[in-house]
């Protein structure tokens, strides 16, 4: 159990340091990942930036993720769920286009551009406040790999065991403080888990 995101970030920074993780940059998934990323980046003495992805919502149920897409168009699809729901190609293409644009706009609000910094050949550490389905996380990881990162590590305070296991196949290394068998939602492992407004989240990018 974490007091709040700041506490979780400090604990994650300690874990990253103990494990000897080397990184050239920390990329946080906004908004909740930024309070996590700041102490991690400070501990490693490297820059902090953002990596953005958006969930692809199911028809009639936008909160149900059938995939996710990054600001650069990198996509992950839950093919089994898409087949079970009978999601058509036209809907899927339209949703991808809408959410790619939304991800680009979100990136723009944070750093004035829709691409991650120049990470070709670099060691990248991606952080978030937790992993539930892993949809947006996978889209972010694929975006970073498409940009030519040399090594990609994911570090989170808490995550669903099944999602964490799936993510191990997407990156070089995964660090997770807690992956409890009885996992319901990320927020249940925080005493305080309030939404982080964009204007507050942006302050974590300031040196």
PyMOL commands that set and color helices and strands:
alter all, ss='L'
color gray80, all
select helices_A, chain A and resi 5-18+32-44+79-85+89-111+135-146+161-167+186-189+198-203
alter helices_A, ss='H'
color red, helices_A
select strands_A, chain A and resi 25-28+47-50+53-58+61-70+75-77+123-128+151-158+173-178
alter strands_A, ss='S'
color yellow, strands_A
deselect
rebuild
show_as cartoon
